[in-house]
Amino acid sequence: MPKIHIPAISYRQGGRQMLVTAMSPTDLVRMVRKPEAWDPVKTTQHGNRPRDKAHLQGIVKYLEEEEHFVLGAAVLYLTQREAEFKPMPIDGVSTDKDAASIGTLAVDIGALFDIGDGQHRIGAYEHIVQNRDEDGDLVIERLRESGQPLIIVIEDDPRRRAQDFADLQRNVKAPTTSLGQSMDRRQPINRELNDLFDAVPVLIDRVEYQKDNPGKLSAKLFSFKTVRYVSGLLLVGNGYRSPATMDRAVNGRFEGPGADPEKARQELVEFWTALGELTPFADVVDDSVKAYELRQDTYLLSAGVLYAVAMAVYLLQKDGLAVTEAVKAMDSFNFRRTKKAKDITTADTPFAGNLIDTETGKLVAGRTAWETAAEVLQAHVAGR
């Protein structure tokens, strides 16, 4: 197959081959694949977060106005089948012990780079190239004469590429919690949940990875962040006052001394399966009710209510009740939103005074609110 040859410096990092080079931005935009939205269930590409239009336009403005611009390296990916590096030793300079070697990167014609980090920089170049194509345009000429530094990683596994993205973001602008957590497969709970999302009906295509709070009209039921915290409460309860200590406890259910991953996994499957069989969720699963209608008519998609449900089930398990039985017993609980905006009592909603402010009708944030609501749910199930 015909090849494109690019001068590059090769080195190894983390056991993988990486290459440093530069390409003209006007050439680069023709050789990159448009990033897909991150979805851990679909792994043909590793995906990325949505482009921030304001951030991209800011880079466009910078490139158009700043003659002496500087942009950091973008991280791109090729597979081993698409690329091959051929070193070119230099007599008297190169040695076998060098960390880097100079040579050429041969890339299949037609191969497209997968963008790991730098989609806004590359998107800004693309915007300029597509919208300023006149001969003699000074901005286009400046880009043609410039190089965009690139770090090219030879990596076939899209999940490994996603992990790289999560690692890189730790030192720059952080992604949303949901996106970062769902991409970070180092933590066992994240891996377990991603594997669960194509197996439990209420979760299939209903988890939002890009945002921490799905919009009012979203077809998604839960954010990854919410699913993760709900699952953590189910597995270890609320006795941990910092995210780091809770993470250690939750991950300890799957790995480490005394771990029983099968039991923990079964608890998650039973909880989310039973939750999806509660009448309000079951109506969404069979498409007789839309997600936005469930959000509009009940409190069930509030993160605080979901935390309370998980916490109540955790407490009920300690009382000897099975996960499935505890969740199903909540089908008779009144989760419906009250129409009242003041003077709200428990006759209007059992969450009055804990999760619902009795004077405004608004949801109350904070641990105390959902912990108290969990006790209400626990008492309801115990009373049955």
TORKOL-4160 file (C-alpha; in steps of 0.2 Angstrom, whole numbers, padded with zeros to 4 digits, m for minus):
384
<pt num="1" X="0000" Y="0000" Z="0000"/>
<pt num="2" X="0007" Y="0017" Z="m0004"/>
<pt num="3" X="0013" Y="0027" Z="0011"/>
<pt num="4" X="0015" Y="0045" Z="0017"/>
<pt num="5" X="0032" Y="0047" Z="0025"/>
<pt num="6" X="0034" Y="0060" Z="0039"/>
<pt num="7" X="0050" Y="0064" Z="0048"/>
<pt num="8" X="0049" Y="0060" Z="0066"/>
<pt num="9" X="0058" Y="0056" Z="0082"/>
<pt num="10" X="0053" Y="0040" Z="0090"/>
<pt num="11" X="0053" Y="0036" Z="0109"/>
<pt num="12" X="0044" Y="0024" Z="0121"/>
<pt num="13" X="0034" Y="0029" Z="0135"/>
<pt num="14" X="0024" Y="0018" Z="0147"/>
<pt num="15" X="0029" Y="0003" Z="0136"/>
<pt num="16" X="0022" Y="0010" Z="0120"/>
<pt num="17" X="0030" Y="0018" Z="0104"/>
<pt num="18" X="0027" Y="0036" Z="0103"/>
<pt num="19" X="0033" Y="0049" Z="0090"/>
<pt num="20" X="0035" Y="0067" Z="0090"/>
<pt num="21" X="0033" Y="0077" Z="0074"/>
<pt num="22" X="0025" Y="0092" Z="0066"/>
<pt num="23" X="0013" Y="0095" Z="0051"/>
<pt num="24" X="0007" Y="0110" Z="0043"/>
<pt num="25" X="m0011" Y="0114" Z="0050"/>
<pt num="26" X="m0018" Y="0115" Z="0032"/>
<pt num="27" X="m0012" Y="0097" Z="0029"/>
<pt num="28" X="m0016" Y="0090" Z="0046"/>
<pt num="29" X="m0035" Y="0094" Z="0045"/>
<pt num="30" X="m0037" Y="0083" Z="0030"/>
<pt num="31" X="m0029" Y="0068" Z="0040"/>
<pt num="32" X="m0039" Y="0068" Z="0056"/>
<pt num="33" X="m0055" Y="0059" Z="0060"/>
<pt num="34" X="m0069" Y="0069" Z="0067"/>
<pt num="35" X="m0071" Y="0063" Z="0086"/>
<pt num="36" X="m0086" Y="0053" Z="0091"/>
<pt num="37" X="m0095" Y="0056" Z="0107"/>
<pt num="38" X="m0088" Y="0045" Z="0121"/>
<pt num="39" X="m0098" Y="0030" Z="0124"/>
<pt num="40" X="m0089" Y="0015" Z="0133"/>
<pt num="41" X="m0101" Y="0002" Z="0126"/>
<pt num="42" X="m0096" Y="0007" Z="0108"/>
<pt num="43" X="m0077" Y="0005" Z="0107"/>
<pt num="44" X="m0073" Y="0006" Z="0088"/>
<pt num="45" X="m0066" Y="0023" Z="0092"/>
<pt num="46" X="m0062" Y="0030" Z="0110"/>
<pt num="47" X="m0072" Y="0045" Z="0107"/>
<pt num="48" X="m0071" Y="0062" Z="0116"/>
<pt num="49" X="m0080" Y="0075" Z="0125"/>
<pt num="50" X="m0091" Y="0087" Z="0114"/>
<pt num="51" X="m0083" Y="0102" Z="0107"/>
<pt num="52" X="m0085" Y="0118" Z="0117"/>
<pt num="53" X="m0089" Y="0130" Z="0103"/>
<pt num="54" X="m0084" Y="0146" Z="0113"/>
<pt num="55" X="m0067" Y="0138" Z="0117"/>
<pt num="56" X="m0065" Y="0133" Z="0099"/>
<pt num="57" X="m0069" Y="0151" Z="0093"/>
<pt num="58" X="m0057" Y="0158" Z="0105"/>
<pt num="59" X="m0043" Y="0148" Z="0097"/>
<pt num="60" X="m0049" Y="0154" Z="0080"/>
<pt num="61" X="m0049" Y="0172" Z="0085"/>
<pt num="62" X="m0031" Y="0169" Z="0093"/>
<pt num="63" X="m0024" Y="0161" Z="0077"/>
<pt num="64" X="m0032" Y="0175" Z="0066"/>
<pt num="65" X="m0026" Y="0189" Z="0076"/>
<pt num="66" X="m0009" Y="0183" Z="0083"/>
<pt num="67" X="0005" Y="0182" Z="0070"/>
<pt num="68" X="0017" Y="0174" Z="0083"/>
<pt num="69" X="0005" Y="0161" Z="0089"/>
<pt num="70" X="0010" Y="0146" Z="0099"/>
<pt num="71" X="m0001" Y="0130" Z="0102"/>
<pt num="72" X="0005" Y="0115" Z="0112"/>
<pt num="73" X="0006" Y="0097" Z="0104"/>
<pt num="74" X="m0010" Y="0088" Z="0100"/>
<pt num="75" X="m0010" Y="0069" Z="0104"/>
<pt num="76" X="m0015" Y="0058" Z="0089"/>
<pt num="77" X="m0017" Y="0039" Z="0087"/>
<pt num="78" X="m0013" Y="0027" Z="0074"/>
<pt num="79" X="m0014" Y="0008" Z="0074"/>
<pt num="80" X="0001" Y="m0004" Z="0072"/>
<pt num="81" X="m0007" Y="m0009" Z="0055"/>
<pt num="82" X="m0008" Y="0009" Z="0049"/>
<pt num="83" X="0010" Y="0015" Z="0054"/>
<pt num="84" X="0028" Y="0010" Z="0054"/>
<pt num="85" X="0043" Y="0019" Z="0060"/>
<pt num="86" X="0060" Y="0016" Z="0052"/>
<pt num="87" X="0075" Y="0023" Z="0061"/>
<pt num="88" X="0089" Y="0032" Z="0052"/>
<pt num="89" X="0105" Y="0031" Z="0063"/>
<pt num="90" X="0117" Y="0045" Z="0062"/>
<pt num="91" X="0135" Y="0040" Z="0063"/>
<pt num="92" X="0144" Y="0047" Z="0078"/>
<pt num="93" X="0128" Y="0054" Z="0085"/>
<pt num="94" X="0115" Y="0039" Z="0088"/>
<pt num="95" X="0118" Y="0025" Z="0100"/>
<pt num="96" X="0107" Y="0010" Z="0105"/>
<pt num="97" X="0105" Y="0018" Z="0122"/>
<pt num="98" X="0097" Y="0034" Z="0116"/>
<pt num="99" X="0080" Y="0037" Z="0123"/>
<pt num="100" X="0075" Y="0044" Z="0106"/>
<pt num="101" X="0079" Y="0039" Z="0088"/>
<pt num="102" X="0077" Y="0049" Z="0072"/>
<pt num="103" X="0069" Y="0042" Z="0057"/>
<pt num="104" X="0053" Y="0042" Z="0046"/>
<pt num="105" X="0035" Y="0037" Z="0050"/>
<pt num="106" X="0027" Y="0028" Z="0036"/>
<pt num="107" X="0008" Y="0030" Z="0036"/>
<pt num="108" X="m0004" Y="0021" Z="0025"/>
<pt num="109" X="m0012" Y="0033" Z="0012"/>
<pt num="110" X="m0030" Y="0036" Z="0017"/>
<pt num="111" X="m0027" Y="0032" Z="0036"/>
<pt num="112" X="m0034" Y="0045" Z="0048"/>
<pt num="113" X="m0027" Y="0050" Z="0064"/>
<pt num="114" X="m0039" Y="0048" Z="0079"/>
<pt num="115" X="m0038" Y="0063" Z="0090"/>
<pt num="116" X="m0034" Y="0060" Z="0108"/>
<pt num="117" X="m0031" Y="0077" Z="0115"/>
<pt num="118" X="m0031" Y="0093" Z="0105"/>
<pt num="119" X="m0048" Y="0093" Z="0096"/>
<pt num="120" X="m0051" Y="0111" Z="0099"/>
<pt num="121" X="m0034" Y="0116" Z="0092"/>
<pt num="122" X="m0037" Y="0105" Z="0076"/>
<pt num="123" X="m0055" Y="0111" Z="0075"/>
<pt num="124" X="m0050" Y="0129" Z="0075"/>
<pt num="125" X="m0037" Y="0126" Z="0061"/>
<pt num="126" X="m0051" Y="0117" Z="0051"/>
<pt num="127" X="m0063" Y="0132" Z="0054"/>
<pt num="128" X="m0050" Y="0144" Z="0047"/>
<pt num="129" X="m0046" Y="0132" Z="0032"/>
<pt num="130" X="m0064" Y="0130" Z="0027"/>
<pt num="131" X="m0069" Y="0148" Z="0029"/>
<pt num="132" X="m0053" Y="0158" Z="0023"/>
<pt num="133" X="m0049" Y="0149" Z="0006"/>
<pt num="134" X="m0044" Y="0164" Z="m0004"/>
<pt num="135" X="m0027" Y="0165" Z="m0012"/>
<pt num="136" X="m0015" Y="0176" Z="m0004"/>
<pt num="137" X="m0025" Y="0176" Z="0013"/>
<pt num="138" X="m0012" Y="0180" Z="0026"/>
<pt num="139" X="m0019" Y="0169" Z="0040"/>
<pt num="140" X="m0019" Y="0154" Z="0028"/>
<pt num="141" X="m0002" Y="0158" Z="0022"/>
<pt num="142" X="0004" Y="0159" Z="0040"/>
<pt num="143" X="m0004" Y="0142" Z="0044"/>
<pt num="144" X="0004" Y="0134" Z="0028"/>
<pt num="145" X="0021" Y="0140" Z="0034"/>
<pt num="146" X="0019" Y="0134" Z="0052"/>
<pt num="147" X="0019" Y="0117" Z="0060"/>
<pt num="148" X="0007" Y="0110" Z="0073"/>
<pt num="149" X="0017" Y="0099" Z="0085"/>
<pt num="150" X="0011" Y="0081" Z="0087"/>
<pt num="151" X="0013" Y="0067" Z="0098"/>
<pt num="152" X="0008" Y="0051" Z="0089"/>
<pt num="153" X="0004" Y="0036" Z="0099"/>
<pt num="154" X="0004" Y="0019" Z="0091"/>
<pt num="155" X="m0011" Y="0011" Z="0101"/>
<pt num="156" X="m0024" Y="m0001" Z="0094"/>
<pt num="157" X="m0035" Y="m0002" Z="0110"/>
<pt num="158" X="m0049" Y="0012" Z="0110"/>
<pt num="159" X="m0051" Y="0009" Z="0129"/>
<pt num="160" X="m0032" Y="0012" Z="0132"/>
<pt num="161" X="m0034" Y="0028" Z="0121"/>
<pt num="162" X="m0048" Y="0034" Z="0132"/>
<pt num="163" X="m0038" Y="0030" Z="0148"/>
<pt num="164" X="m0024" Y="0042" Z="0141"/>
<pt num="165" X="m0037" Y="0056" Z="0139"/>
<pt num="166" X="m0042" Y="0054" Z="0157"/>
<pt num="167" X="m0024" Y="0054" Z="0162"/>
<pt num="168" X="m0019" Y="0069" Z="0152"/>
<pt num="169" X="m0034" Y="0079" Z="0158"/>
<pt num="170" X="m0028" Y="0078" Z="0176"/>
<pt num="171" X="m0015" Y="0092" Z="0172"/>
<pt num="172" X="m0026" Y="0103" Z="0162"/>
<pt num="173" X="m0044" Y="0109" Z="0162"/>
<pt num="174" X="m0054" Y="0095" Z="0169"/>
<pt num="175" X="m0068" Y="0086" Z="0160"/>
<pt num="176" X="m0085" Y="0084" Z="0168"/>
<pt num="177" X="m0085" Y="0072" Z="0182"/>
<pt num="178" X="m0096" Y="0060" Z="0173"/>
<pt num="179" X="m0085" Y="0060" Z="0157"/>
<pt num="180" X="m0068" Y="0059" Z="0167"/>
<pt num="181" X="m0075" Y="0045" Z="0178"/>
<pt num="182" X="m0082" Y="0035" Z="0164"/>
<pt num="183" X="m0066" Y="0035" Z="0154"/>
<pt num="184" X="m0055" Y="0031" Z="0169"/>
<pt num="185" X="m0055" Y="0012" Z="0169"/>
<pt num="186" X="m0041" Y="0011" Z="0182"/>
<pt num="187" X="m0054" Y="0011" Z="0196"/>
<pt num="188" X="m0064" Y="m0005" Z="0197"/>
<pt num="189" X="m0081" Y="0003" Z="0200"/>
<pt num="190" X="m0079" Y="0013" Z="0184"/>
<pt num="191" X="m0075" Y="m0003" Z="0174"/>
<pt num="192" X="m0090" Y="m0013" Z="0182"/>
<pt num="193" X="m0102" Y="0001" Z="0178"/>
<pt num="194" X="m0097" Y="0003" Z="0160"/>
<pt num="195" X="m0099" Y="m0016" Z="0158"/>
<pt num="196" X="m0116" Y="m0015" Z="0166"/>
<pt num="197" X="m0123" Y="m0002" Z="0154"/>
<pt num="198" X="m0127" Y="m0014" Z="0140"/>
<pt num="199" X="m0134" Y="m0027" Z="0151"/>
<pt num="200" X="m0147" Y="m0019" Z="0162"/>
<pt num="201" X="m0162" Y="m0012" Z="0152"/>
<pt num="202" X="m0165" Y="0004" Z="0162"/>
<pt num="203" X="m0147" Y="0009" Z="0159"/>
<pt num="204" X="m0145" Y="0004" Z="0141"/>
<pt num="205" X="m0143" Y="0020" Z="0131"/>
<pt num="206" X="m0150" Y="0030" Z="0146"/>
<pt num="207" X="m0134" Y="0036" Z="0155"/>
<pt num="208" X="m0127" Y="0053" Z="0151"/>
<pt num="209" X="m0108" Y="0053" Z="0150"/>
<pt num="210" X="m0105" Y="0071" Z="0144"/>
<pt num="211" X="m0114" Y="0081" Z="0158"/>
<pt num="212" X="m0116" Y="0078" Z="0176"/>
<pt num="213" X="m0134" Y="0083" Z="0175"/>
<pt num="214" X="m0145" Y="0078" Z="0160"/>
<pt num="215" X="m0156" Y="0092" Z="0154"/>
<pt num="216" X="m0175" Y="0093" Z="0157"/>
<pt num="217" X="m0179" Y="0087" Z="0140"/>
<pt num="218" X="m0165" Y="0074" Z="0139"/>
<pt num="219" X="m0169" Y="0056" Z="0134"/>
<pt num="220" X="m0155" Y="0051" Z="0147"/>
<pt num="221" X="m0161" Y="0046" Z="0164"/>
<pt num="222" X="m0145" Y="0047" Z="0174"/>
<pt num="223" X="m0128" Y="0054" Z="0173"/>
<pt num="224" X="m0113" Y="0043" Z="0175"/>
<pt num="225" X="m0108" Y="0053" Z="0191"/>
<pt num="226" X="m0125" Y="0049" Z="0199"/>
<pt num="227" X="m0125" Y="0031" Z="0194"/>
<pt num="228" X="m0108" Y="0029" Z="0201"/>
<pt num="229" X="m0112" Y="0038" Z="0218"/>
<pt num="230" X="m0129" Y="0028" Z="0219"/>
<pt num="231" X="m0119" Y="0012" Z="0216"/>
<pt num="232" X="m0106" Y="0017" Z="0229"/>
<pt num="233" X="m0120" Y="0020" Z="0243"/>
<pt num="234" X="m0127" Y="0003" Z="0239"/>
<pt num="235" X="m0111" Y="m0006" Z="0241"/>
<pt num="236" X="m0103" Y="0003" Z="0256"/>
<pt num="237" X="m0116" Y="0015" Z="0263"/>
<pt num="238" X="m0113" Y="0033" Z="0268"/>
<pt num="239" X="m0099" Y="0032" Z="0282"/>
<pt num="240" X="m0086" Y="0041" Z="0272"/>
<pt num="241" X="m0084" Y="0059" Z="0272"/>
<pt num="242" X="m0072" Y="0062" Z="0257"/>
<pt num="243" X="m0073" Y="0056" Z="0239"/>
<pt num="244" X="m0056" Y="0048" Z="0240"/>
<pt num="245" X="m0060" Y="0037" Z="0256"/>
<pt num="246" X="m0077" Y="0032" Z="0248"/>
<pt num="247" X="m0068" Y="0027" Z="0232"/>
<pt num="248" X="m0056" Y="0016" Z="0241"/>
<pt num="249" X="m0070" Y="0007" Z="0250"/>
<pt num="250" X="m0080" Y="0005" Z="0235"/>
<pt num="251" X="m0066" Y="m0001" Z="0224"/>
<pt num="252" X="m0061" Y="m0012" Z="0239"/>
<pt num="253" X="m0077" Y="m0022" Z="0236"/>
<pt num="254" X="m0069" Y="m0028" Z="0219"/>
<pt num="255" X="m0051" Y="m0028" Z="0222"/>
<pt num="256" X="m0039" Y="m0031" Z="0237"/>
<pt num="257" X="m0040" Y="m0040" Z="0253"/>
<pt num="258" X="m0057" Y="m0048" Z="0257"/>
<pt num="259" X="m0064" Y="m0042" Z="0241"/>
<pt num="260" X="m0079" Y="m0052" Z="0234"/>
<pt num="261" X="m0081" Y="m0045" Z="0216"/>
<pt num="262" X="m0095" Y="m0057" Z="0211"/>
<pt num="263" X="m0106" Y="m0053" Z="0226"/>
<pt num="264" X="m0103" Y="m0034" Z="0224"/>
<pt num="265" X="m0107" Y="m0036" Z="0205"/>
<pt num="266" X="m0123" Y="m0046" Z="0209"/>
<pt num="267" X="m0129" Y="m0032" Z="0221"/>
<pt num="268" X="m0127" Y="m0019" Z="0207"/>
<pt num="269" X="m0136" Y="m0030" Z="0194"/>
<pt num="270" X="m0150" Y="m0034" Z="0206"/>
<pt num="271" X="m0152" Y="m0016" Z="0212"/>
<pt num="272" X="m0152" Y="m0008" Z="0194"/>
<pt num="273" X="m0163" Y="m0022" Z="0187"/>
<pt num="274" X="m0176" Y="m0020" Z="0201"/>
<pt num="275" X="m0175" Y="m0001" Z="0200"/>
<pt num="276" X="m0179" Y="m0002" Z="0181"/>
<pt num="277" X="m0194" Y="m0014" Z="0186"/>
<pt num="278" X="m0202" Y="m0001" Z="0197"/>
<pt num="279" X="m0218" Y="0005" Z="0188"/>
<pt num="280" X="m0212" Y="0023" Z="0183"/>
<pt num="281" X="m0195" Y="0016" Z="0176"/>
<pt num="282" X="m0203" Y="0001" Z="0168"/>
<pt num="283" X="m0215" Y="0013" Z="0159"/>
<pt num="284" X="m0199" Y="0022" Z="0152"/>
<pt num="285" X="m0191" Y="0006" Z="0147"/>
<pt num="286" X="m0206" Y="0000" Z="0137"/>
<pt num="287" X="m0207" Y="0018" Z="0129"/>
<pt num="288" X="m0225" Y="0021" Z="0135"/>
<pt num="289" X="m0218" Y="0036" Z="0145"/>
<pt num="290" X="m0203" Y="0047" Z="0140"/>
<pt num="291" X="m0189" Y="0052" Z="0151"/>
<pt num="292" X="m0194" Y="0070" Z="0151"/>
<pt num="293" X="m0211" Y="0065" Z="0157"/>
<pt num="294" X="m0204" Y="0055" Z="0171"/>
<pt num="295" X="m0193" Y="0069" Z="0176"/>
<pt num="296" X="m0207" Y="0081" Z="0175"/>
<pt num="297" X="m0220" Y="0071" Z="0185"/>
<pt num="298" X="m0209" Y="0062" Z="0199"/>
<pt num="299" X="m0194" Y="0066" Z="0210"/>
<pt num="300" X="m0186" Y="0049" Z="0204"/>
<pt num="301" X="m0173" Y="0057" Z="0193"/>
<pt num="302" X="m0167" Y="0069" Z="0206"/>
<pt num="303" X="m0149" Y="0064" Z="0212"/>
<pt num="304" X="m0154" Y="0066" Z="0230"/>
<pt num="305" X="m0169" Y="0054" Z="0229"/>
<pt num="306" X="m0158" Y="0041" Z="0220"/>
<pt num="307" X="m0145" Y="0043" Z="0234"/>
<pt num="308" X="m0159" Y="0040" Z="0247"/>
<pt num="309" X="m0166" Y="0025" Z="0238"/>
<pt num="310" X="m0148" Y="0017" Z="0237"/>
<pt num="311" X="m0145" Y="0021" Z="0255"/>
<pt num="312" X="m0161" Y="0014" Z="0261"/>
<pt num="313" X="m0158" Y="m0002" Z="0252"/>
<pt num="314" X="m0141" Y="m0003" Z="0260"/>
<pt num="315" X="m0149" Y="m0001" Z="0277"/>
<pt num="316" X="m0162" Y="m0014" Z="0273"/>
<pt num="317" X="m0149" Y="m0026" Z="0268"/>
<pt num="318" X="m0142" Y="m0025" Z="0285"/>
<pt num="319" X="m0159" Y="m0029" Z="0292"/>
<pt num="320" X="m0159" Y="m0045" Z="0282"/>
<pt num="321" X="m0169" Y="m0039" Z="0267"/>
<pt num="322" X="m0163" Y="m0044" Z="0249"/>
<pt num="323" X="m0159" Y="m0030" Z="0237"/>
<pt num="324" X="m0172" Y="m0035" Z="0225"/>
<pt num="325" X="m0185" Y="m0036" Z="0238"/>
<pt num="326" X="m0181" Y="m0020" Z="0246"/>
<pt num="327" X="m0181" Y="m0010" Z="0229"/>
<pt num="328" X="m0198" Y="m0018" Z="0224"/>
<pt num="329" X="m0206" Y="m0014" Z="0240"/>
<pt num="330" X="m0204" Y="0005" Z="0235"/>
<pt num="331" X="m0216" Y="0003" Z="0221"/>
<pt num="332" X="m0230" Y="0008" Z="0233"/>
<pt num="333" X="m0220" Y="0024" Z="0239"/>
<pt num="334" X="m0226" Y="0041" Z="0233"/>
<pt num="335" X="m0212" Y="0048" Z="0222"/>
<pt num="336" X="m0224" Y="0060" Z="0213"/>
<pt num="337" X="m0220" Y="0078" Z="0212"/>
<pt num="338" X="m0232" Y="0089" Z="0222"/>
<pt num="339" X="m0240" Y="0104" Z="0212"/>
<pt num="340" X="m0239" Y="0115" Z="0228"/>
<pt num="341" X="m0226" Y="0128" Z="0229"/>
<pt num="342" X="m0228" Y="0132" Z="0248"/>
<pt num="343" X="m0236" Y="0125" Z="0264"/>
<pt num="344" X="m0230" Y="0108" Z="0258"/>
<pt num="345" X="m0234" Y="0094" Z="0271"/>
<pt num="346" X="m0230" Y="0075" Z="0271"/>
<pt num="347" X="m0248" Y="0073" Z="0264"/>
<pt num="348" X="m0242" Y="0081" Z="0248"/>
<pt num="349" X="m0225" Y="0071" Z="0247"/>
<pt num="350" X="m0216" Y="0060" Z="0260"/>
<pt num="351" X="m0201" Y="0071" Z="0256"/>
<pt num="352" X="m0208" Y="0086" Z="0263"/>
<pt num="353" X="m0196" Y="0093" Z="0276"/>
<pt num="354" X="m0181" Y="0083" Z="0271"/>
<pt num="355" X="m0178" Y="0083" Z="0252"/>
<pt num="356" X="m0192" Y="0096" Z="0248"/>
<pt num="357" X="m0192" Y="0113" Z="0256"/>
<pt num="358" X="m0209" Y="0115" Z="0263"/>
<pt num="359" X="m0210" Y="0134" Z="0259"/>
<pt num="360" X="m0203" Y="0134" Z="0241"/>
<pt num="361" X="m0206" Y="0116" Z="0235"/>
<pt num="362" X="m0188" Y="0116" Z="0229"/>
<pt num="363" X="m0177" Y="0101" Z="0231"/>
<pt num="364" X="m0164" Y="0103" Z="0245"/>
<pt num="365" X="m0146" Y="0099" Z="0242"/>
<pt num="366" X="m0134" Y="0091" Z="0254"/>
<pt num="367" X="m0131" Y="0074" Z="0264"/>
<pt num="368" X="m0143" Y="0078" Z="0278"/>
<pt num="369" X="m0158" Y="0080" Z="0266"/>
<pt num="370" X="m0155" Y="0063" Z="0257"/>
<pt num="371" X="m0150" Y="0054" Z="0272"/>
<pt num="372" X="m0166" Y="0059" Z="0281"/>
<pt num="373" X="m0176" Y="0054" Z="0265"/>
<pt num="374" X="m0167" Y="0037" Z="0266"/>
<pt num="375" X="m0174" Y="0034" Z="0283"/>
<pt num="376" X="m0191" Y="0038" Z="0277"/>
<pt num="377" X="m0190" Y="0026" Z="0263"/>
<pt num="378" X="m0182" Y="0013" Z="0275"/>
<pt num="379" X="m0197" Y="0015" Z="0287"/>
<pt num="380" X="m0209" Y="0013" Z="0272"/>
<pt num="381" X="m0202" Y="m0003" Z="0267"/>
<pt num="382" X="m0200" Y="m0010" Z="0285"/>
<pt num="383" X="m0218" Y="m0005" Z="0288"/>
<pt num="384" X="m0224" Y="m0016" Z="0274"/>
